[in-house]
Amino acid sequence: MKRHLIYFWITTTIIILFEGVMPLFTFNTELAKEGIRHLGYPAYFGAMLIVFKVLGTLALGIPRVPARVKEWAYAGFAFDFIAACVSHWAVDGFGVQAVFPLFFFALLIVSYINYHRLTDARPEPQNDDVRDSLKTGVI
């Protein structure tokens, strides 16, 4: 269990740093704006993407966020990484820029697997009334 906790926090922290913190401080630079333009996206797309990335990293990093919200954050990042790979591949051809998002996608998968190993290992609190009604068949 401790091993899964370590894997989860290492991979999740890398995702938080590269997809939430770093873009938050660099999204308004000329290099970032040119990157969005180069891929053919409108300027507002970059700002919108940053908002979703920061919210997603908060959802992944804050332990008390409900599981359903975390699932949506994982799905959003999966779409983001796959779309980044496809966008770079379509514009620049297959190369480092197209493969780089797949590295983060792999980290996301490791984070996701370990998140579920950690949450599945915790016992679910059960209400005695519900448990008794399920045994007897009377609700």
N, C-alpha and C positions, 0 to 999 in steps of 0.2 A: 504494500500500500504506500509506503514511504517513497519507493522508487517511482510510482505513478504520480505522486504529488510533485516530486522533483522534475520529472519530465514535463508535466503539465505547466508548472510555473516557468520553467526555462523557455519552452516554446511559446507560451502565451506572452511572456515578457518581451521576447524578440518581436512578436507580432505587434504588441502595443507600442514599442519604441519605433519600429519602422513604418507602421501604418497609422498611428495616431499622433505620437509626439513629434516625430520628425516632419511629417507633412504639415502639421499645424503651424510650425515655425517657418516653413519654407514655401508654402503654397502661393504666396504673393510675390515671389521672386520672378524675375524675367525668365530664368531657366525653366521654372515650373509652368509658367504661362505658355512658353514656346513649346514645351512638351505636349501640352493639351492641344495647342493649335496644330502641331506637326501631325498628330493622330487624326485630325479632322473634326475634333469636338469643339462645340461653342465654348466661349470663355466662362460662362456661368456653370458649365458642367464641372469644372475643377473645384469651384467653391462648394457646390452641392456634394461632390464626392468627399471633400474634406469633412463636412458636417456629418455625413453618414459614417465615415471612417472613425472619427472621434467618438461618436455615440456607440459604435460597434466595439471599439477598444474598451470603453467604459463598461459596457455590458459583459465583455469577456473577463475583465480584470477585477470587477467588484464581486466578491463572493456571494452577497445576499441578493443579487439580481435573480429573478425567477428563471427557472429552467427554460421555459418557453421563449423568453426574450433572448437567452443565450443561444438557443437553437437558431433563432432568426439571425442573430449576429454571425454565427458560424456560416449559415447559408449565404448571407450577404457578402462575407469575405470570400467564400468559395466562388461566387459569381464574379466578384471583383478581380480575383487573381486569374480566373479563366478568361474573362473579357480582356484583361490587360495583355495576356499572352496572345490572344487572337488578334487584338488591335495592332500590337507591335509586329506580329507575323504578317498581317495583311498589308501594312504600310512599308515595313523595312525588310521583310523576308525573315526566314528563320535564322536566328542568331542569338547572341547573348541577351539582347533586350527582350526577346520573346521567351527565352528560357527562365530568366530571372524571376518572374512572377510564379513560375512553377515550383521554385525553391520555397517560396513562402506558402504556397499551396500545400506542399509536403509538411511544412511546420504546422500548418493549420490542421492537417489530418492527424498528426501526432498529438496536438493539443486536444482535439476533439475526442480521440480514442481514450486518452488518459482522463479527460473530464468525465466521460461515461464510466470508466473503470472506478473512478473515485465516487461518483454519485450512486452507482449501482451497488457499491460496497456498503454504503450507509443503510442501516435498517429504516424502513418507513414507519413513522409513528402511526399506530392504529387505534381507533376508537373501539372500546370493548363492546359497545352497543352494536356497532356496525358488524364487527366480527361475529358476535352472537347471532345476529339476524341472518348473516350469510350461512352460518352452520345450520340453523333451523329452517331456513327458507322463508321465514316470516319477516317482512320489512315493516 
